[in-house]
Every structure is written in structure tokens, then in C-alpha cells.
């Protein structure tokens, strides 16, 4: 479908964003080009008068179109007219302006048409973010390791999942170390080595990288990620260099799904390496799981959460499946509607939420992204006091984040001003720019 937008204002991108809630696969055009559907968005300046501070001109434009399309077309929109990555950022602004939790929830529901359970989640997370923010000091450092042993069917992440030679891995780590040396070596309060799968690196290269990072007396996370890359050897290396938080990410504990999505481990493998990490002294472990994986239903989520409950991780992150455009799964989804079964995904998220709460975990950060199944969200849960400060500082945009490596983004926060700098996504291009031959 091709949609034409006609407007008497500058908020064309925002109009397109709202329209995509209702026409997710549409193409947009302007001018004299023929279209299947035309959206007309005009501002009545009188309607902008005497509005509360959170209803900016841009927000009113988006709300007006949301109401019109909801009435004429209808769509399942659990987050109502909210389209941004960080729905809790707005809620924290209201809290800073002395709005109560009840008032914030009412605004989300009544003004922005957010479902009640999502509105409550946003308020709970915003409150937790404010508490964690009090413990955040200094800057964060993100280190990108864009290698994986295989590519999951839903992923188009910038990973060199083809076998890289030790020579090329070495060149990449050398480039990382070179970039790291250009950074301020002080005032780093959290380090997050992510990917990809950092533990896919050869041990001697992982050690070279860990040794080169700035000294830190704070939170140090490594996204160990794939259970099939975790060994006693690399766990000991991480402990040696002060890593005090790791992620071991099963995505699901159902073996038929693991095989279908391209993971190289089983549920037994995950349990084995989780216990191995405990024996090596890791007292803060995060696990990621995904709601909406193809072929899974409510019973599969119950099974996954029962496995996790028995292991008692300090953090659990509940992702909603996001199908990337360049992924293998995106090629199949048009023919298999169950990938987007809204009722099943909603039920899975409810099961996961209730299980986390029963384990004493509370939601503390939340974000949304493009192409999420059924327009839901990703939520991090934690035992009180074990929250990942890097996650909150980065997602809530509370601190400067220095990003190094292929695909890394640096985010500089100075007061209310935020600027970004982007590294090239392709690992070989990154290496060439750092170390031209």
C-alpha cells in the first residue's frame, strides 16, 4: 500500500510514525504521486492554547491523527499513541513536575490511550529508574564485539557470524584497544561489553581486551550471551579482570524452539553453564528470554519461566520478538501469521511478568524498538539493589556513554543536550579505518 501525506505543518515524520501503527508495511509518498490512501493533517492553532506542558504541538498533531485512524481503521496498540523508544522518559518528566504516580497513570491511559497494564508498567519502571539514577555517577563505556557462532533467524544484527580467522579477530581487538586508548581513562563508572557474543572471542584476545580497558570500581558487565561459548576458562578470565555481572541468554528453554531459531545450545547446556558461572563466583547473572518466538505458546513460556525460577537469576530481561527486515524470519512471516499472534504474546508477557514478580524481581528498565511483534516492549526485571546501572543510564539517557567498536554509538549527555557519534557497522571497515594498511 502507498500512502500520501498532506499537511500544513513540519511534523511529517511524526505523522508517518503514527500511520505506521495502522499501516505497518506501507510506503509513503508526497507531491503528485498517486497513492492508495491519503492522510490529511492540518493544525488548528486555537487548539494549541491552554494545554498542559506535556501536550506539545508535535504531540497534539500525533494524537489527532491517532484518534482519526483508530476510529476509521482500528489497530491493536497496547502503547496507544506512544511511539518512542523510551515511554518511561516522559513519565519521569511528569514525576519531576510533581505529578503523582496515579496522575501519571491516568494521563497515559486517558490522554495517550495506553492500556492499563502498560500504563502501570511504565509508572513502575519510571519510579525504579529514578531510584537507580541516584546511584549513577560518572560515564559508561560500551564495547562492541560483533561476532556470533551463528545468526538467529530473527536477527539482522551486525555480526560477523562467518568463521573469522584468529588473524582477523586479532586485528579487530587491536583496533578496539587503539580506540579505547583515545578515551578519557577516568570517570568511568560502568563498563558493558556487548555484541554479538563477546565470549566468542579466543581466550587470549578476550584477555588482551579486558587488560586494556580503563580501571573501574563499579559495575562491569560482559554479555556472555550464547551458552555454547561459555567455558570455565573464559569465566575465570572475566573474574580475574573484575567482571561482576554477566548475561547468559537462553532466549527460551524449549529445545525444539532453540533448534528452529538457530541457537547451538540446549536447555541442558544453559543450565550447566549457569551453574558453572555460579561456581566461578558470579553473584549477579542476567538471563534474556523472548516472548513471541515462532511456534511457541503459553505452555512454552511457563516451561521457560519454571526453569529460570529454579536457577534464581538476579536479573531477567523479557524481550518481545522483533523481526528485523534483513532477517530470515522476515522472509517467512508473511506466510505464517502465528509469528504475530497478539493474544499469545500478551499471555506470554503476562506469564513472564507474574513469574518475575513471584521471584522477587521488579521491573526497572523498559524500551521499545521497531518491528516488535504486536507493538509490545522489552522489560528488565531485577532483585532490588541488583539493577544494571548501565542499562538505566543508557536507556534513560542519564549519563554519557562512550561507545567503541564496530556499530558502537557514543552518546554525549550535557544537561538536556544529547549528541551522538556513530562508528561504522561493518567490522572490516571499522578495522580498516582504525588501522589502514
C-alpha positions as CSV (number, residue, x, y, z in Angstrom):
1,X,0.0,0.0,0.0
2,X,1.1,3.5,-0.8
3,X,0.1,6.4,1.4
4,X,0.3,10.1,0.6
5,X,0.6,12.7,3.4
6,X,-0.7,16.2,3.1
7,X,0.0,18.6,6.0
8,X,0.2,22.3,6.9
9,X,3.0,21.7,9.4
10,X,6.5,20.4,9.6
11,X,5.8,17.2,11.6
12,X,5.7,14.9,8.6
13,X,8.0,12.3,10.2
14,X,5.7,12.1,13.3
15,X,2.6,11.7,11.1
16,X,4.3,8.8,9.3
17,X,5.3,7.2,12.6
18,X,1.7,7.2,13.8
19,X,0.4,6.0,10.4
20,X,2.8,3.0,10.7
21,X,0.9,1.8,13.7
22,X,-2.0,1.2,11.5
23,X,-0.2,0.5,8.1
24,X,3.0,-1.3,9.2
25,X,4.1,-2.3,5.7
26,X,3.0,0.8,3.8
27,X,5.2,3.0,1.6
28,X,4.8,6.8,1.9
29,X,4.8,9.3,-0.9
30,X,4.3,13.1,-1.3
31,X,3.5,15.6,-4.1
32,X,1.6,14.5,-7.2
33,X,2.4,10.8,-6.9
34,X,-0.6,8.5,-6.9
35,X,-1.5,6.8,-3.6
36,X,-3.9,4.2,-2.3
37,X,-4.7,6.2,0.8
38,X,-4.3,9.9,1.7
39,X,-3.7,11.3,5.1
40,X,-4.5,15.0,5.6
41,X,-3.1,16.6,8.8
42,X,-3.8,20.2,9.5
43,X,-3.2,22.2,12.7
44,X,-5.8,24.5,14.2
45,X,-3.7,26.9,16.1
46,X,-6.5,27.6,18.5
47,X,-6.4,24.0,19.7
48,X,-2.8,24.6,20.9
49,X,-3.8,27.1,23.5
50,X,-4.1,26.4,27.2
51,X,-2.7,22.8,27.0
52,X,-0.7,21.1,29.8
53,X,3.1,21.2,29.3
54,X,3.2,17.6,28.1
55,X,0.9,18.2,25.2
56,X,3.3,19.9,22.8
57,X,2.4,20.9,19.3
58,X,4.0,17.8,18.0
59,X,2.2,15.6,20.5
60,X,-1.2,17.1,19.6
61,X,-0.6,16.5,15.9
62,X,0.2,12.9,16.6
63,X,-2.8,12.4,18.9
64,X,-5.2,13.9,16.4
65,X,-4.1,11.5,13.7
66,X,-4.1,8.6,16.2
67,X,-7.8,9.3,17.1
68,X,-8.8,9.6,13.4
69,X,-7.1,6.3,12.3
70,X,-8.2,4.5,15.4
71,X,-11.8,5.4,14.7
72,X,-11.7,4.7,11.0
73,X,-9.3,1.7,10.8
74,X,-8.6,0.4,14.2
75,X,-5.5,-1.5,15.4
76,X,-4.1,-3.3,18.4
77,X,-1.9,-0.7,20.1
78,X,-1.1,-1.6,23.7
79,X,1.0,1.6,24.0
80,X,-1.7,3.8,22.4
81,X,-0.3,6.8,20.7
82,X,3.2,6.5,22.2
83,X,5.7,5.6,19.5
84,X,9.0,6.4,21.0
85,X,11.8,4.0,22.3
86,X,11.6,5.3,25.9
87,X,8.0,5.7,27.1
88,X,9.2,6.0,30.7
89,X,11.3,9.1,29.9
90,X,8.0,11.1,29.6
91,X,6.7,9.7,32.8
92,X,9.9,10.7,34.7
93,X,9.4,14.2,33.4
94,X,5.9,14.3,34.9
95,X,7.2,13.0,38.2
96,X,9.8,15.7,38.2
97,X,7.0,18.2,37.8
98,X,5.3,16.7,40.9
99,X,2.7,14.6,39.2
100,X,1.8,11.6,41.4
101,X,2.0,8.0,40.2
102,X,-1.8,7.9,40.0
103,X,-1.9,11.1,37.9
104,X,0.8,9.8,35.6
105,X,-1.0,6.6,35.0
106,X,-4.3,8.5,34.3
107,X,-2.5,10.7,31.7
108,X,-1.1,7.6,30.0
109,X,-4.5,5.9,29.9
110,X,-6.8,8.8,29.2
111,X,-4.7,11.1,27.0
112,X,-2.4,8.7,25.2
113,X,-4.7,5.7,25.2
114,X,-2.1,3.3,26.8
115,X,-3.6,0.1,28.0
116,X,-4.0,0.0,31.8
117,X,-1.4,-2.8,32.4
118,X,1.2,-1.0,30.2
119,X,0.5,2.3,31.9
120,X,1.1,0.7,35.3
121,X,4.3,-0.9,34.0
122,X,5.5,2.5,32.7
123,X,4.9,4.1,36.1
124,X,6.6,1.3,38.0
125,X,9.6,1.4,35.8
126,X,9.9,5.2,35.8
127,X,9.9,5.0,39.6
128,X,12.6,2.3,39.6
129,X,14.7,4.3,37.1
130,X,14.6,7.3,39.4
131,X,15.8,5.2,42.3
132,X,18.7,3.7,40.3
133,X,19.6,7.1,38.9
134,X,20.6,8.3,42.4
135,X,23.3,5.6,42.3
136,X,24.7,6.5,38.9
137,X,27.8,8.6,38.7
138,X,30.4,9.2,36.0
139,X,30.2,7.8,32.5
140,X,29.5,4.5,30.9
141,X,31.7,2.6,28.4
142,X,30.2,0.3,25.8
143,X,32.5,-2.2,23.9
144,X,31.1,-3.8,20.8
145,X,32.1,-7.4,19.9
146,X,30.2,-8.1,16.7
147,X,30.8,-11.9,16.5
148,X,28.4,-14.8,17.0
149,X,28.8,-18.5,16.3
150,X,25.6,-18.4,14.3
151,X,22.9,-16.0,13.3
152,X,19.4,-16.4,14.9
153,X,16.6,-16.4,12.3
154,X,15.0,-13.2,13.7
155,X,18.3,-11.2,13.7
156,X,20.0,-8.9,11.3
157,X,22.4,-7.6,13.9
158,X,25.8,-6.5,12.6
159,X,27.6,-9.8,13.4
160,X,30.4,-11.5,11.7
161,X,28.9,-14.9,12.2
162,X,31.0,-16.4,9.4
163,X,34.2,-18.0,10.9
164,X,36.7,-15.3,11.4
165,X,40.4,-16.3,11.4
166,X,42.4,-15.6,14.5
167,X,44.3,-13.1,12.5
168,X,41.2,-11.1,11.7
169,X,40.0,-11.4,15.3
170,X,43.3,-10.1,16.4
171,X,43.2,-7.1,14.1
172,X,39.7,-6.3,15.4
173,X,40.8,-6.5,19.1
174,X,43.9,-4.3,18.3
175,X,41.6,-1.7,16.7
176,X,39.4,-1.8,19.8
177,X,42.4,-1.3,22.1
178,X,43.6,1.6,19.9
179,X,40.2,3.3,20.1
180,X,40.0,2.6,23.9
181,X,43.3,4.4,24.5
182,X,41.8,7.6,23.0
183,X,39.1,7.7,25.6
184,X,39.3,9.5,28.9
185,X,40.6,6.9,31.4
186,X,38.9,8.5,34.4
187,X,35.3,8.9,35.5
188,X,34.2,5.6,34.0
189,X,31.6,4.1,36.4
190,X,30.3,1.2,34.3
191,X,31.5,-1.0,31.5
192,X,29.3,-3.1,29.3
193,X,30.9,-5.5,26.8
194,X,28.1,-6.4,24.4
195,X,27.5,-7.8,21.0
196,X,27.2,-10.1,19.3
197,X,28.8,-12.6,21.7
198,X,31.9,-11.3,23.4
199,X,32.7,-14.8,24.7
200,X,33.0,-15.9,21.1
201,X,36.5,-14.3,21.2
202,X,39.5,-16.6,21.7
203,X,40.6,-16.5,25.3
204,X,43.9,-14.8,24.7
205,X,42.1,-12.0,22.8
206,X,39.5,-11.6,25.4
207,X,42.2,-11.2,28.0
208,X,44.1,-8.6,25.9
209,X,40.9,-6.6,25.7
210,X,40.0,-6.9,29.4
211,X,43.5,-5.9,30.3
212,X,43.3,-2.8,28.1
213,X,40.1,-1.3,29.5
214,X,40.1,1.6,31.9
215,X,40.3,0.8,35.6
216,X,36.9,0.7,37.2
217,X,35.5,0.4,40.7
218,X,31.9,-0.2,39.7
219,X,29.6,-2.3,37.5
220,X,31.4,-4.4,34.9
221,X,29.1,-6.4,32.6
222,X,30.0,-8.9,29.9
223,X,27.2,-10.2,27.7
224,X,28.3,-13.9,27.7
225,X,25.1,-14.5,25.7
226,X,25.4,-17.8,24.0
227,X,25.7,-20.7,26.4
228,X,27.7,-22.6,23.8
229,X,30.5,-20.1,24.0
230,X,30.9,-20.1,27.8
231,X,33.8,-22.1,29.3
232,X,35.4,-22.4,32.7
233,X,38.4,-20.7,31.1
234,X,36.7,-17.5,30.0
235,X,34.6,-17.3,33.1
236,X,37.9,-17.3,35.1
237,X,39.4,-14.7,32.9
238,X,36.4,-12.4,33.4
239,X,36.6,-12.8,37.2
240,X,40.3,-12.1,37.1
241,X,39.7,-8.7,35.5
242,X,36.9,-7.6,37.7
243,X,33.8,-8.5,35.7
244,X,31.0,-8.7,38.3
245,X,27.9,-9.1,36.1
246,X,27.3,-11.4,33.2
247,X,24.4,-12.3,30.9
248,X,23.7,-15.9,29.9
249,X,20.8,-15.8,27.4
250,X,18.8,-18.9,26.6
251,X,16.0,-17.0,24.7
252,X,13.8,-20.0,25.5
253,X,14.2,-23.2,27.5
254,X,12.3,-25.3,24.9
255,X,14.7,-27.3,22.8
256,X,12.5,-27.5,19.7
257,X,12.4,-23.7,19.5
258,X,16.2,-23.4,20.1
259,X,16.9,-25.6,17.1
260,X,14.3,-23.7,15.0
261,X,15.7,-20.3,15.7
262,X,19.3,-21.2,15.0
263,X,20.8,-21.5,18.5
264,X,23.6,-24.0,19.0
265,X,22.7,-24.9,22.6
266,X,20.1,-26.9,24.5
267,X,18.3,-26.2,27.7
268,X,20.6,-28.6,29.5
269,X,23.6,-26.7,28.2
270,X,22.2,-23.5,29.6
271,X,21.6,-24.9,33.0
272,X,25.1,-26.4,33.1
273,X,26.9,-23.2,32.2
274,X,24.6,-21.2,34.6
275,X,25.7,-23.4,37.4
276,X,29.3,-23.3,36.3
277,X,29.2,-19.5,36.4
278,X,27.8,-19.7,40.0
279,X,30.7,-22.0,41.0
280,X,33.1,-19.5,39.5
281,X,31.8,-16.8,41.9
282,X,29.4,-14.8,39.7
283,X,26.7,-13.4,42.0
284,X,24.8,-11.3,39.5
285,X,23.6,-13.1,36.4
286,X,21.1,-11.8,33.9
287,X,19.2,-14.1,31.5
288,X,17.3,-12.9,28.4
289,X,14.2,-14.6,27.1
290,X,11.9,-13.8,24.2
291,X,8.1,-13.7,24.0
292,X,6.6,-14.4,20.6
293,X,9.1,-16.9,19.2
294,X,7.7,-18.8,16.3
295,X,5.7,-21.8,17.3
296,X,5.7,-21.1,21.0
297,X,2.6,-20.8,23.1
298,X,1.7,-20.1,26.7
299,X,2.8,-23.5,27.9
300,X,6.3,-22.9,26.4
301,X,6.6,-19.7,28.4
302,X,5.5,-21.4,31.6
303,X,8.2,-24.1,31.0
304,X,10.9,-21.4,30.4
305,X,10.0,-19.4,33.5
306,X,9.9,-22.6,35.7
307,X,13.4,-23.4,34.6
308,X,14.6,-19.8,35.4
309,X,12.8,-19.7,38.7
310,X,14.7,-22.8,39.8
311,X,18.0,-21.1,39.0
312,X,17.2,-17.8,40.7
313,X,19.0,-15.3,38.4
314,X,19.3,-11.8,39.8
315,X,18.1,-10.2,36.6
316,X,15.7,-11.4,33.9
317,X,15.1,-9.4,30.7
318,X,11.8,-10.2,28.9
319,X,12.1,-9.3,25.2
320,X,9.3,-9.2,22.7
321,X,10.3,-10.7,19.4
322,X,11.5,-8.0,17.0
323,X,11.8,-9.3,13.4
324,X,14.5,-7.4,11.6
325,X,13.9,-6.6,7.9
326,X,17.1,-8.4,6.8
327,X,16.4,-11.5,8.9
328,X,15.5,-14.9,7.6
329,X,12.3,-14.8,9.7
330,X,11.1,-11.7,8.0
331,X,11.1,-13.6,4.7
332,X,8.7,-16.2,6.2
333,X,6.4,-14.1,8.4
334,X,4.0,-13.1,5.7
335,X,3.1,-16.7,5.2
336,X,2.9,-17.6,8.9
337,X,0.5,-15.4,10.9
338,X,1.3,-17.1,14.2
339,X,4.5,-15.1,14.4
340,X,2.4,-12.1,15.3
341,X,-0.4,-13.8,17.4
342,X,-1.2,-10.9,19.7
343,X,-3.2,-12.9,22.2
344,X,-0.5,-15.5,22.6
345,X,2.2,-12.8,23.0
346,X,0.2,-10.8,25.5
347,X,-0.4,-14.0,27.5
348,X,3.3,-14.9,27.4
349,X,4.3,-11.5,28.7
350,X,1.8,-11.8,31.5
351,X,3.1,-15.2,32.5
352,X,6.7,-13.9,32.4
353,X,5.8,-10.8,34.4
354,X,3.9,-12.7,37.1
355,X,6.8,-15.2,37.4
356,X,9.4,-12.5,37.8
357,X,7.3,-10.8,40.5
358,X,6.8,-14.1,42.3
359,X,10.6,-14.5,42.3
360,X,11.0,-11.0,44.0
361,X,12.2,-9.3,40.8
362,X,10.8,-5.9,39.9
363,X,10.7,-4.1,36.5
364,X,13.4,-1.4,36.4
365,X,14.0,-0.5,32.8
366,X,12.0,-0.7,29.6
367,X,12.4,0.1,26.0
368,X,10.7,-0.4,22.6
369,X,12.1,-0.8,19.1
370,X,11.0,-1.1,15.5
371,X,9.2,-4.2,14.2
372,X,8.3,-5.5,17.6
373,X,5.6,-8.2,17.5
374,X,2.2,-6.9,18.4
375,X,3.8,-3.5,19.4
376,X,4.8,-4.6,22.9
377,X,8.1,-3.9,24.7
378,X,11.3,-5.2,26.3
379,X,11.4,-5.1,30.1
380,X,14.3,-5.7,32.5
381,X,13.5,-7.2,35.9
382,X,15.9,-7.3,38.9
383,X,16.2,-8.1,42.5
384,X,16.2,-4.8,44.4
385,X,19.7,-3.4,44.5
386,X,20.9,-5.6,41.7
387,X,19.7,-3.4,38.8
388,X,22.1,-2.9,35.9
389,X,23.1,0.8,36.2
390,X,24.5,0.8,32.7
391,X,21.1,-0.2,31.3
392,X,19.3,2.6,33.2
393,X,21.9,5.2,32.4
394,X,21.9,4.4,28.7
395,X,18.2,3.8,28.1
396,X,17.1,6.7,30.3
397,X,19.8,8.9,28.8
398,X,21.1,9.9,32.3
399,X,24.9,9.7,31.5
400,X,27.4,9.9,28.7
401,X,28.1,6.6,27.1
402,X,31.4,6.2,25.2
403,X,30.9,3.5,22.5
404,X,33.9,1.7,20.9
405,X,34.0,-0.9,18.2
406,X,32.1,-1.7,15.1
407,X,28.5,-0.4,15.2
408,X,29.0,1.3,18.6
409,X,27.3,4.6,19.2
410,X,28.6,7.2,21.6
411,X,26.0,9.3,23.4
412,X,27.2,12.5,25.0
413,X,24.8,13.9,27.6
414,X,25.4,17.5,28.7
415,X,22.5,18.8,30.6
416,X,19.4,18.5,28.4
417,X,21.5,18.3,25.2
418,X,22.3,14.9,23.7
419,X,24.6,14.3,20.8
420,X,25.7,11.1,19.2
421,X,28.7,9.7,17.2
422,X,28.5,6.5,15.2
423,X,31.2,4.0,14.3
424,X,31.0,2.1,11.0
425,X,28.9,-1.0,11.4
426,X,30.9,-3.4,9.3
427,X,33.8,-4.9,11.3
428,X,36.2,-5.0,8.4
429,X,35.5,-1.3,7.5
430,X,36.0,-0.5,11.2
431,X,39.3,-2.3,11.3
432,X,40.5,-0.5,8.1
433,X,39.6,2.9,9.4
434,X,41.3,2.3,12.7
435,X,44.4,0.6,11.2
436,X,44.7,1.5,7.5
437,X,47.2,-0.7,5.6
